[in-house]
Amino acid sequence: STFFRLENRGATVPDTYYVDDISLKQATGQPQEPPTNIFYLQDFEGATDSIIGKNDDAITSAISTEKAYNSDRSYKYSARTSEWQGAQVDLDVNPTRAIIDNPEQTFELSAYVNSDEAATYKWTIKTIAGLPDWSSFQSYDFEPDRTELQANTWAKLSITFSLNDIVAVHGFDPTEVLRFYAVISSEGGSTADFYIDDV
């Protein structure tokens, strides 16, 4: 059998200690180091930024204290009338632009999601590629898997990919990327309110 041990090596031994959010990750491809460098994290506890928003102005999105994964606040999406409406994360601005600037490198994009009803949720990576003047362009979607959420329960929604993975599926020129973003949305007709945290 294989196991991991967490132990104290200091001069003093505490009576009690706590562990949380333990994970072991390995990206695809060989040779490949596990993706340990977190270059972007938004937990909505402090100042928010323009990287995270919504993919349709018709819905409502705002900081919420109703539910939170780790601390006090999350980001809530409500007034949805279609399943495709949801969270949008821009990947073509700094620091998330690193995905475009390093097309061969594998990245993990993740968020914790909580829905008011049980439903299937997914990440969709959306790429628009074409001429710089937008006179000719094409949209491409990449969504390899889904996650089943129980009502009012936090679950991790993650996708591991590289820009080259998307190119391999759709065959566009990676140097012609005009817009690059990710969307969290539901399937099966669910338009329930949902919350995201720790993106």
C-alpha positions, 0 to 999 in steps of 0.5 A, a space after each residue: 500500500 501507499 500512503 502519505 504522512 503529515 508530521 511535525 519535526 519541530 522542537 515542540 509538538 502541538 496538542 492539536 492542528 488542522 488540515 484542509 483542502 488537501 489535493 494531489 494533482 497531475 497534469 496530462 503528458 510526459 514528462 510533466 510536473 504537477 500544476 502547483 503554481 497558482 497564478 490567479 485566485 479569486 475568493 471574493 473576500 477582498 477587492 474583486 476584478 474584471 476577470 470574472 463576470 457574466 456571459 449575458 447582461 440579462 442575468 444578475 451577478 453580485 457578491 453574496 454572503 448567503 453562501 461561501 465555500 471557505 470564508 464569508 463571501 462568494 459570487 452569485 448568479 441569479 435571474 437566469 432564464 436559460 441554462 447557458 447563462 452563467 459565469 464568465 472568466 476572461 482568459 485573454 488578459 493578465 494574469 490569465 493570459 499566460 494560457 495563450 502565451 504558453 500554448 503547450 503548457 497544461 493548466 487547471 482551471 477550477 472553481 467551487 460551485 453551489 447550486 440551489 437545485 441538483 443539476 449538471 454543471 460544466 466549464 466551457 472554454 470558448 475561443 474566437 480566432 480569426 483576422 485581427 480586424 475581425 473581418 473573418 473569425 470562427 468560434 470554437 468550444 472545448 468542454 471535455 467533462 461535466 460535474 453533477 451537483 447536489 442541491 446546496 452542496 459545494 463541489 469542485 468544478 475543474 478542467 485541465 487543458 492547454 491551448 494546444 489541446 483546443 487547437 488539436 480538436 478544432 485546428 485553428 491558428 493559435 496566433 490568431 486568437 481574438 477572444 479567449 474565455 471560460 463559462 460555467 453553466 448548467 445543463 438539462 434545463 436548469 436555470 437555478 441560482 448558483 454561486 461560485 467561490 475560489 476561482 
